[in-house]
């Protein structure tokens, strides 16, 4: 777009993370198509959306330790009136490391696209595809 800093400043004026992702997709996809990395760009946008889901499942969660296990409950949409039970999910170090590795994989893809924007005549090296780690909670993708 000619001024990366101005574009980033404008994007960060938008509070909705989902809308920011869609704006980046709409504003830059043509550049990556032109550079022959449309599939990688699609993978990147998908990975960013998935990382957002992983992060959102932990945002505003309640945490507890039970029998030596780390548990969390998503309280978004929870009705605090009347008798209800929180749905506790168990997580552990192995899954958290897998999710962290996926975040790092996504970061490398983003850096690859930044490289293309800054150096359009050079090729970027792309990381190998990583399978998405599991999620505990089915999160509405349109919520921030």
Secondary structure, 3 states (H helix, E strand, C coil): CCCHHHHHHHHCCCCCHHHHHHHHHHHHHHHHHHCCCHHHHHHHHHHHHHHHHHHHHHCCEEEEEECCEEEEEECCCCCCCCCCCCCCEEECHHHHHHHHHHHHHHHHHHHHHHHHHHCCCCCCCCCCCCCCCCCCCCCCCCCC
